[in-house]
Amino acid sequence: MIYDFIVVGAGIAGASAAYALLETSPRGLKVLLLEREDIPGFHSTGRSAALYSETYGHPVISGLTRLSRPFFDQPPMGFSEHPILTPRGVMLAGDSTQAQEVEDLYNTFKDDVEGLKHISGDEALKLNPALKKEAVHSAMFESRAMDMDVNALHQGFLRGFKAKGGEVLNKAEVSSLERRGNIWSVETRAGEFQGGVVINGAGAWVDVVAEMAELSPLGFVPKRRTAFTFKGPESLDLSEAPMVVNVNEDYYFKPDAGVIIGSPADETPVPPCDVQPEELDIAIAVDLLQKATVFEISQILTKWAGLRTFAPDKVPVVGSAPAEDSFIWVAGQGGYGIMTSWGMARATALLALGMEFPGEFSDAGVTVNALSPMRFS
Ligand SMILES: Cc1cc2nc3c(=O)[nH]c(=O)nc-3n(C[C@H](O)[C@H](O)[C@H](O)COP(=O)(O)OP(=O)(O)OC[C@H]3O[C@@H](n4cnc5c(N)ncnc54)[C@H](O)[C@@H]3O)c2cc1C
């Protein structure tokens, strides 16, 4: 059997791209999704902070996020038993030395993001009373930011892909890729497979997979980010309070299912691996959070780290490799891979199937050139 497409990596990038191929193509395609681990979602996809925000990252990322929203708001019938998005809101807060940064950020997004507000410190404190007065002079408040059910979204893509005839193989680490004539031979721990086009959605390992195919790496850098949970004060009900991110992204905290998720928003470059949290990063975050908020963090309940993988210009990459049309990257999702997943998946499927981006993509500032790997050559 020769597959039309072989997708490497079943995190949110690979799973959503595989699903979008079958959703977009008018004819039945044969698509195989290969995952190294026992369970898809073991790496970055299972370790996120589960936020949807239209003001986070480069304007192209914001465009991809906005393109994803209608799908998240109203996924196809039977996609998920739970809503993908639930209200949260996010505040980008600055102290008196950061007023200009808050204003600049607001000006960058105010024309594209519905309901965005530039608010005073007092208004910010009413929205999230865990903040100390001196930590917030002004803030940008995005009321449309949402909590995401990442597991429901990821499982929905995988289940929907299989229901449309796609095949998923776990414990199938790709170890070599060879182009013979018009066909890729893909060797894995679970056997050898053949396909016309390879889609590289291997997260932190995308450059490793390209090198296996004897193609040039694009210079992706995986960066460790640490997160942990702790109990907030009994006296404050923060269940509906917005997430707070320092405008310079020095720390963030987010109420989540009765506890608080905290992070030092670290970005430490590391080789691709099953990354683990460092005690020092947690200590830094505890110190920053205790200075900016009323939290007294005496006990860490859970802790983890994950990789956010960035292209050299920090904008995600979708498109064919410079010297090889039959090798397509869907990579560099950084800290936005869940919220941009449907926009990225649609872009991947349209390019893979030789179709044009519809008008709504250019309206959102998402063009073939902006995503293309050719920009690095
Ligand atoms: C702490 C933290 C907080 C975050 N918060 C958010 C957030 O709030 N919102 C948001 O949108 N994003 C967030 N992100 C980013 C988001 O998690 C990532 O952008 C996204 O999960 C990347 O998905 P992926 O599929 O590219 O990578 P992964 O989930 O890592 O998937 C890649 C898969 O490829 C597989 N693979 C690799 N090599 C091979 C091979 N040779 N053969 C077979 N399979 C292979 C791996 O096993 C892995 O399962 C956060 C990330 C972190 C770490």
The ligand as an ORCA input file, in Angstrom:
! r2SCAN-3c Opt
* xyz 0 1
  C       4.330     25.223     29.699
  C       3.721     25.442     28.335
  C       2.572     26.223     28.217
  C       1.968     26.384     26.971
  N       0.785     27.074     26.911
  C       0.133     27.159     25.737
  C      -1.138     27.789     25.688
  O      -1.651     28.251     26.700
  N      -1.779     27.841     24.484
  C      -1.230     27.333     23.343
  O      -1.833     27.428     22.263
  N      -0.011     26.734     23.367
  C       0.671     26.625     24.522
  N       1.894     26.004     24.577
  C       2.498     25.555     23.320
  C       1.895     24.260     22.808
  O       1.865     23.301     23.844
  C       2.773     23.757     21.625
  O       2.921     24.792     20.662
  C       2.121     22.570     20.926
  O       1.752     21.578     21.840
  C       3.084     21.990     19.892
  O       2.449     20.857     19.332
  P       3.267     19.854     18.409
  O       2.299     18.863     17.919
  O       4.061     20.638     17.429
  O       4.353     19.196     19.400
  P       4.259     17.891     20.324
  O       3.020     17.890     21.131
  O       5.537     17.809     21.064
  O       4.135     16.721     19.293
  C       5.206     16.300     18.462
  C       5.119     14.795     18.424
  O       6.056     14.291     17.453
  C       6.503     13.040     17.945
  N       7.764     12.698     17.264
  C       8.943     13.334     17.317
  N       9.867     12.707     16.581
  C       9.253     11.634     16.046
  C       9.699     10.589     15.195
  N      10.963     10.511     14.767
  N       8.797      9.639     14.833
  C       7.499      9.683     15.277
  N       7.048     10.655     16.083
  C       7.902     11.627     16.466
  C       6.679     13.279     19.421
  O       6.709     12.060     20.156
  C       5.485     14.152     19.745
  O       4.384     13.406     20.227
  C       2.539     25.804     25.800
  C       3.683     25.029     25.915
  C       4.278     24.833     27.163
  C       5.489     23.967     27.263
*
